[in-house]
Each structure stands twice: as structure tokens, then as C-alpha cells.
Amino acid sequence: MKKLFYLFTLILISQNLSAERITVAEYLEKFKDFSISEMYRTGIPASIKLGQGILESDIGNSKLSKNSNNHFGIKCKSTWTGKTYYHEDDDFDNAGKLLESCFRAYISPYESYLDHSEFLANRERYKFLFAYHHTDYKQWAYGLKSAGYATAKGYSETLIRIIEKYNLSQYDSMANPYEVKPLALSHTFDENEKLAVLGRESETITEIASRSTVKIEHAEKGYEPFKIMRKEDNVRLFFPEEGKDYFQINNLMAVSSKNQTLLQIAKKNEIKLKRLLKYNEISIANDLIENQYIFLSKKEKSFIGFKKAHTVQKGENMYIIAQRYGIRLKYLYKMNKMKKGQQPATGQVLILIGKVNKAPKLS
């Protein structure tokens, strides 16, 4: 009777574990857009990234991926300074005893996806791969094995089999789902200008403002964002809507804060709120500008897009400008020879890369 009870218990446990497993469809829905976006940023085929993610993480169900968010089996290596997770793999001591290997641990699976790109792009032995076309997944699969990414026999064939079984190559030819139209980041908006980027060509900023109940008011300190105040006048649109759940600015993944709180954004993207605040240089979660762009990783030191300078609009401060371009605030100050807390006068030109000879006039 006791044996029967244990057997029944094991069956229930196995059924529960099976029910909790992530499916391939669920995995692809979660990571396909990000993989396509990374393909445009780095040249790594989306099919290869997704195929390796499925293979290395057992579709996100492996112990390693669940405990460390490591979806690509990347070990610590000597250069890794982040969090670690120890897990038995293929490392043995001199006596032939299996040792626990040091694996990289991440805050979220998306960080693992980003690090996979950096891991391949910044190592000499993988450089030849980037000469292959991003739709040639077979060359990439064989190249990864020959470069030593994995030691398992038949790794390339297994990877190709996964790509073809789930038709992952379709993502290699898709448009970048996070691409931001240049208008959103390169344009200075006049009060009566028609704004096609908002999807309502007949509406101007003035007309949009007349429907709003929000006024954006200056913060006292330069390192704090503007506070939202409930008033009826003087609304200005600093962060044009993109109409997408996710988009890219300065090669960084971002979302709009429209109709969602920072806590909701953090939970949805599996990022700790404290980390999200740090990434976006926000001290208090309620300190948000209307439709503000929220970055899901650390911002860059300069802007890598085609635009090299920005003309300061009325009502803008350094934080708003830094957030529009995905630049860390202290570096925007440094590039423009300004001190912490200083604000540029309207009409002044700030550079987004390099360093100015003379600081701009202050407000």
C-alpha cells in the first residue's frame, strides 16, 4: 500500500512538472522579436539565436535557465564579473571526478540573449561567422561548432534540425519589430506642426495638448525627471508614441510608460524594479514624464545613430534629452562640458557624441 502511495505521488509530481513546462510556441512568442532585433543590431541570425536558446535551455525548462536565466550555456570565463551559478556540466578534475562548472547568471533571460550576442561578436574565434549572410543558418551552425562553441558530437546537425523543425528561418527575413522611425528622435516639433508619427496626421501638438489634463513642470534638481502635475495647460509632447510594445533607441530595448506603471513594466519584463529605476536614472517610481521611454538595460555613453547633435526645445532639461536618446545623464553632461544640475538654454545645441570645445549657454 505504501509503495502504491509513493508511486501515485510520483505520478502526480511528474504531471505537475509536465504541466509547468514551457512549450516551443510559448518560448518563440517570448523571444522571437528580441532575436530579430538582435539580428539587425549584430548580424547573428534570429534562427541561430532562437535555435541555440531552445537547444541549450531545453526550451527554457532546464535547471540552469530557470535558476540563472542562462539560456545559452555560457560559462563564466576569466572576463566575467557578474553573478555566477554553479552547475555540473563537462568539467572534470585530474582524477576524472565531475566538477561543478561556473556559469554566468543574469537578472533576466533578455540579459542572457544580449550577452550571447556580445559573447559571439567580441571574440576573435567567432569573427569569421559574421562574413556569412544572416539567412545562411547552416553555415552559422557548422561554424559555431568548428569555432568551439560546443563539444557535443553532432551539435551542428542538432541545431539545424531544430531550426528546420520549428521553421525558425522565417524570422531571418522579418522586419525589425523594434525599429524606431527616425522622425521620433531627429525632429524638433513646432507648436502647429502636423505629427504623422502619432498616427493622427490632422492633429497638432496644440490640439493634442487641448485634450490632455497633464502639465509637465520643471524639477528642482537636474538629476531628477520632471514631475507630472494635474493641470489643464502648457502640455508639451517630449516622448512621441511609437505605437509598439517594444522599440529600439540607440540600439537599446525600450518601452513607453503610457498606461502602465514602472512596477508593471518591471514585472512584465522580469526585471527588478530597483534595477529598472537605476537603468533609467529615476529615484522615485512615480517620477515619470508622460509617455516616457523606459529602457530595459543600462543606457549608452553616447548616441550611435545618424544624429550627432540636439537643439534644446522649450521645456526640455538634460534628463529628458538623455532619455530621448538612450544616453546616461552623466555622460551627456560630460560631453557638453556642463556640471551636474546645470540646464541648457532653449535653442542651444548639445552634442550627442564626442566633446564640445565650449559649454552651451545655461537657462
LINVENTA-V866134 format. One record per run of one state. SS is the DSSP state (@ for helix, = for strand, . for the rest). FROM is the first residue (numbers start at 1). TO is the last residue. Records with the same first field share a line. If there is no record, write none. Layout:
SS->FROM-TO / FROM-TO
This chain:
.->1-1 / 21-23 / 43-45 / 58-62 / 69-74 / 76-83 / 93-97 / 105-108 / 122-123 / 132-136 / 147-154 / 166-167 / 174-182 / 187-193 / 195-195 / 199-203 / 212-213 / 218-226 / 231-246 / 250-251 / 257-261 / 269-272 / 280-292 / 296-299 / 301-308 / 312-317 / 326-326 / 328-328 / 336-343 / 345-348 / 352-361 / 363-363
@->2-20 / 24-42 / 46-57 / 63-68 / 109-121 / 124-131 / 137-146 / 155-165 / 168-173 / 183-186 / 196-198 / 205-211 / 262-268 / 273-279 / 318-325 / 329-335
=->75-75 / 84-92 / 98-104 / 194-194 / 204-204 / 214-217 / 227-230 / 247-249 / 252-256 / 293-295 / 300-300 / 309-311 / 327-327 / 344-344 / 349-351 / 362-362
